[in-house]
Every structure is written in C-alpha cells, then in structure tokens.
C-alpha cells in the first residue's frame, strides 16, 4: 500500500485511539501509534548492514546481533537519516489522527466542543543525539519516552485501567527518561491461553471497546499494574493528570 494511504491510520498490536476523562471530567483524546512498521524495516535493514560489515571485517563477535555501524560511515549516516525520517513520519501520523478525531467530535458536538489544552505528541522507541554528563551521545529509548524537566509526556496503562499525563523531572541518572506505559507482564500467546472472552469483558467493564477473540491478548491483566509502575518512577516524573478510558 502506498505510504500516503497509510498516513492517518492507527496500525495494529497495542496501538489504540481512546477518549478519556480526567480528574475534572474533561475529555481527552489519547492515541498510541508509531511509524507504521516503516521504522522496524529501517532498523532491520541497518542490522543487516551491520552484520555484513562485521563479517567483512572479520570481527570475532560472540553473537552476530552485537554488530554495529561506525559513526561517520556512509551506512551509519544512511541509517540515521532513515530513522529520523521514520520518527518525523510517526509524529505527523499522530497529528493527522488527532486532526481527524477532533474533526469528527466537532461535527458531532458543534459549538459545545473545542480544544482547550495543548497537544502532547511524544516519541517512544526512538533514538536521539543528546548531551549527558558532559558528552554528546546517542540515546535509544525502548518502551520509554523523554522526560526532561517540565517536558510533558504520556504514560498509558491498558484498556481497563488508567493512563497518565506527566511532566518530566529531568533525572539525569535516568538520562531524562521515563517509561512509556505499564508494559506487558505476559506474552500475547500466554494472554490468549489464560484469558477468556468473559475475562476480557470483566476487565474492561465500563469501557466501550472491542471485546472479541482478536483482542484477548490486550486484556488489562496482561499488563503490569500501572499504579505500581508510576510509584516506581516517582523520581522521574510528576503526575499532572490522571485519565480514565471510556471509549477505546
């Protein structure tokens, strides 16, 4: 499918689009989406180039997956260019989805609907060149987002729990990072074996969402307790808003 036909689409897996209510009853639009597989393909291509380079140079690596691309080489520059493009595309994709959702809400609610606050659009699973401990280094955040002092971020829970809007504390010992979400506590396969449709319905009670076989692996109890996760990173972020999903 041409890329322009994928722009503004959500993707699969744990990507979601939600309407939530905060502690004051205000409505939030929350979505989770990335580069729609493009970033994955770029990464896999770069890993392949790194393995080829390691083999050509005769590196005695204990594992082929430890191969790398040297900064300053053509291959490294090509990878960085592609990676940054994918990150820009992911941000644009989220902006487009937000625009489409708010357009629908405006059509439904008319003058009763308006965007009251700023949009928080943050990357997860990404790399950036940053200054830490007096050095300029590449930081890769997997399942994490940037949390510089005062920087707003999003930490989702699951379909049936809570999510959080946070402000970073700029903890340099954590490279100014925090978690991106609750994180899974069991694999998708285990969740499908363990949970039933009844379990899924009970765990997502009060939330309008899919409750069919295809999303059993997204059952809330397949994820870690979001409140425990937030408590564990109290030195990384400050909670600004607590959101409860009503539509996923």
Secondary structure as a PSIPRED ss2 file (coil, helix, strand):
# PSIPRED VFORMAT (PSIPRED V4.0)

   1 X C   1.000  0.000  0.000
   2 X C   1.000  0.000  0.000
   3 X H   0.000  1.000  0.000
   4 X H   0.000  1.000  0.000
   5 X H   0.000  1.000  0.000
   6 X H   0.000  1.000  0.000
   7 X C   1.000  0.000  0.000
   8 X C   1.000  0.000  0.000
   9 X C   1.000  0.000  0.000
  10 X C   1.000  0.000  0.000
  11 X C   1.000  0.000  0.000
  12 X C   1.000  0.000  0.000
  13 X C   1.000  0.000  0.000
  14 X C   1.000  0.000  0.000
  15 X C   1.000  0.000  0.000
  16 X E   0.000  0.000  1.000
  17 X E   0.000  0.000  1.000
  18 X E   0.000  0.000  1.000
  19 X E   0.000  0.000  1.000
  20 X E   0.000  0.000  1.000
  21 X E   0.000  0.000  1.000
  22 X C   1.000  0.000  0.000
  23 X C   1.000  0.000  0.000
  24 X C   1.000  0.000  0.000
  25 X C   1.000  0.000  0.000
  26 X C   1.000  0.000  0.000
  27 X E   0.000  0.000  1.000
  28 X E   0.000  0.000  1.000
  29 X E   0.000  0.000  1.000
  30 X E   0.000  0.000  1.000
  31 X E   0.000  0.000  1.000
  32 X E   0.000  0.000  1.000
  33 X C   1.000  0.000  0.000
  34 X C   1.000  0.000  0.000
  35 X C   1.000  0.000  0.000
  36 X C   1.000  0.000  0.000
  37 X C   1.000  0.000  0.000
  38 X H   0.000  1.000  0.000
  39 X H   0.000  1.000  0.000
  40 X H   0.000  1.000  0.000
  41 X H   0.000  1.000  0.000
  42 X H   0.000  1.000  0.000
  43 X H   0.000  1.000  0.000
  44 X H   0.000  1.000  0.000
  45 X H   0.000  1.000  0.000
  46 X H   0.000  1.000  0.000
  47 X H   0.000  1.000  0.000
  48 X H   0.000  1.000  0.000
  49 X H   0.000  1.000  0.000
  50 X H   0.000  1.000  0.000
  51 X H   0.000  1.000  0.000
  52 X H   0.000  1.000  0.000
  53 X H   0.000  1.000  0.000
  54 X H   0.000  1.000  0.000
  55 X H   0.000  1.000  0.000
  56 X H   0.000  1.000  0.000
  57 X H   0.000  1.000  0.000
  58 X C   1.000  0.000  0.000
  59 X C   1.000  0.000  0.000
  60 X C   1.000  0.000  0.000
  61 X C   1.000  0.000  0.000
  62 X C   1.000  0.000  0.000
  63 X C   1.000  0.000  0.000
  64 X H   0.000  1.000  0.000
  65 X H   0.000  1.000  0.000
  66 X H   0.000  1.000  0.000
  67 X C   1.000  0.000  0.000
  68 X C   1.000  0.000  0.000
  69 X C   1.000  0.000  0.000
  70 X C   1.000  0.000  0.000
  71 X C   1.000  0.000  0.000
  72 X C   1.000  0.000  0.000
  73 X C   1.000  0.000  0.000
  74 X H   0.000  1.000  0.000
  75 X H   0.000  1.000  0.000
  76 X H   0.000  1.000  0.000
  77 X H   0.000  1.000  0.000
  78 X H   0.000  1.000  0.000
  79 X H   0.000  1.000  0.000
  80 X H   0.000  1.000  0.000
  81 X H   0.000  1.000  0.000
  82 X H   0.000  1.000  0.000
  83 X H   0.000  1.000  0.000
  84 X H   0.000  1.000  0.000
  85 X H   0.000  1.000  0.000
  86 X H   0.000  1.000  0.000
  87 X H   0.000  1.000  0.000
  88 X H   0.000  1.000  0.000
  89 X H   0.000  1.000  0.000
  90 X H   0.000  1.000  0.000
  91 X H   0.000  1.000  0.000
  92 X H   0.000  1.000  0.000
  93 X H   0.000  1.000  0.000
  94 X H   0.000  1.000  0.000
  95 X H   0.000  1.000  0.000
  96 X H   0.000  1.000  0.000
  97 X H   0.000  1.000  0.000
  98 X H   0.000  1.000  0.000
  99 X H   0.000  1.000  0.000
 100 X H   0.000  1.000  0.000
 101 X H   0.000  1.000  0.000
 102 X H   0.000  1.000  0.000
 103 X H   0.000  1.000  0.000
 104 X H   0.000  1.000  0.000
 105 X H   0.000  1.000  0.000
 106 X H   0.000  1.000  0.000
 107 X H   0.000  1.000  0.000
 108 X H   0.000  1.000  0.000
 109 X H   0.000  1.000  0.000
 110 X H   0.000  1.000  0.000
 111 X H   0.000  1.000  0.000
 112 X H   0.000  1.000  0.000
 113 X C   1.000  0.000  0.000
 114 X C   1.000  0.000  0.000
 115 X C   1.000  0.000  0.000
 116 X C   1.000  0.000  0.000
 117 X C   1.000  0.000  0.000
 118 X C   1.000  0.000  0.000
 119 X C   1.000  0.000  0.000
 120 X C   1.000  0.000  0.000
 121 X C   1.000  0.000  0.000
 122 X C   1.000  0.000  0.000
 123 X C   1.000  0.000  0.000
 124 X C   1.000  0.000  0.000
 125 X C   1.000  0.000  0.000
 126 X E   0.000  0.000  1.000
 127 X E   0.000  0.000  1.000
 128 X E   0.000  0.000  1.000
 129 X E   0.000  0.000  1.000
 130 X E   0.000  0.000  1.000
 131 X E   0.000  0.000  1.000
 132 X E   0.000  0.000  1.000
 133 X C   1.000  0.000  0.000
 134 X C   1.000  0.000  0.000
 135 X E   0.000  0.000  1.000
 136 X E   0.000  0.000  1.000
 137 X E   0.000  0.000  1.000
 138 X E   0.000  0.000  1.000
 139 X E   0.000  0.000  1.000
 140 X E   0.000  0.000  1.000
 141 X E   0.000  0.000  1.000
 142 X C   1.000  0.000  0.000
 143 X C   1.000  0.000  0.000
 144 X E   0.000  0.000  1.000
 145 X E   0.000  0.000  1.000
 146 X E   0.000  0.000  1.000
 147 X C   1.000  0.000  0.000
 148 X C   1.000  0.000  0.000
 149 X C   1.000  0.000  0.000
 150 X C   1.000  0.000  0.000
 151 X C   1.000  0.000  0.000
 152 X E   0.000  0.000  1.000
 153 X E   0.000  0.000  1.000
 154 X E   0.000  0.000  1.000
 155 X E   0.000  0.000  1.000
 156 X E   0.000  0.000  1.000
 157 X C   1.000  0.000  0.000
 158 X C   1.000  0.000  0.000
 159 X C   1.000  0.000  0.000
 160 X C   1.000  0.000  0.000
 161 X C   1.000  0.000  0.000
 162 X E   0.000  0.000  1.000
 163 X E   0.000  0.000  1.000
 164 X E   0.000  0.000  1.000
 165 X E   0.000  0.000  1.000
 166 X E   0.000  0.000  1.000
 167 X E   0.000  0.000  1.000
 168 X E   0.000  0.000  1.000
 169 X C   1.000  0.000  0.000
 170 X C   1.000  0.000  0.000
 171 X C   1.000  0.000  0.000
 172 X H   0.000  1.000  0.000
 173 X H   0.000  1.000  0.000
 174 X H   0.000  1.000  0.000
 175 X C   1.000  0.000  0.000
 176 X C   1.000  0.000  0.000
 177 X E   0.000  0.000  1.000
 178 X E   0.000  0.000  1.000
 179 X E   0.000  0.000  1.000
 180 X C   1.000  0.000  0.000
 181 X E   0.000  0.000  1.000
 182 X C   1.000  0.000  0.000
 183 X C   1.000  0.000  0.000
 184 X E   0.000  0.000  1.000
 185 X C   1.000  0.000  0.000
 186 X C   1.000  0.000  0.000
 187 X C   1.000  0.000  0.000
 188 X H   0.000  1.000  0.000
 189 X H   0.000  1.000  0.000
 190 X H   0.000  1.000  0.000
 191 X H   0.000  1.000  0.000
 192 X H   0.000  1.000  0.000
 193 X H   0.000  1.000  0.000
 194 X H   0.000  1.000  0.000
 195 X C   1.000  0.000  0.000
 196 X C   1.000  0.000  0.000
 197 X H   0.000  1.000  0.000
 198 X H   0.000  1.000  0.000
 199 X H   0.000  1.000  0.000
 200 X H   0.000  1.000  0.000
 201 X H   0.000  1.000  0.000
 202 X H   0.000  1.000  0.000
 203 X H   0.000  1.000  0.000
 204 X C   1.000  0.000  0.000
 205 X C   1.000  0.000  0.000
 206 X C   1.000  0.000  0.000
 207 X C   1.000  0.000  0.000
 208 X E   0.000  0.000  1.000
 209 X C   1.000  0.000  0.000
 210 X C   1.000  0.000  0.000
 211 X C   1.000  0.000  0.000
 212 X C   1.000  0.000  0.000
 213 X H   0.000  1.000  0.000
 214 X H   0.000  1.000  0.000
 215 X H   0.000  1.000  0.000
 216 X H   0.000  1.000  0.000
 217 X H   0.000  1.000  0.000
 218 X H   0.000  1.000  0.000
 219 X C   1.000  0.000  0.000
 220 X H   0.000  1.000  0.000
 221 X H   0.000  1.000  0.000
 222 X H   0.000  1.000  0.000
 223 X E   0.000  0.000  1.000
 224 X C   1.000  0.000  0.000
 225 X C   1.000  0.000  0.000
 226 X H   0.000  1.000  0.000
 227 X H   0.000  1.000  0.000
 228 X H   0.000  1.000  0.000
 229 X H   0.000  1.000  0.000
 230 X H   0.000  1.000  0.000
 231 X H   0.000  1.000  0.000
 232 X H   0.000  1.000  0.000
 233 X C   1.000  0.000  0.000
 234 X C   1.000  0.000  0.000
 235 X C   1.000  0.000  0.000
 236 X C   1.000  0.000  0.000
 237 X E   0.000  0.000  1.000
 238 X E   0.000  0.000  1.000
 239 X E   0.000  0.000  1.000
 240 X E   0.000  0.000  1.000
 241 X E   0.000  0.000  1.000
 242 X E   0.000  0.000  1.000
 243 X E   0.000  0.000  1.000
 244 X E   0.000  0.000  1.000
 245 X E   0.000  0.000  1.000
 246 X E   0.000  0.000  1.000
 247 X E   0.000  0.000  1.000
 248 X C   1.000  0.000  0.000
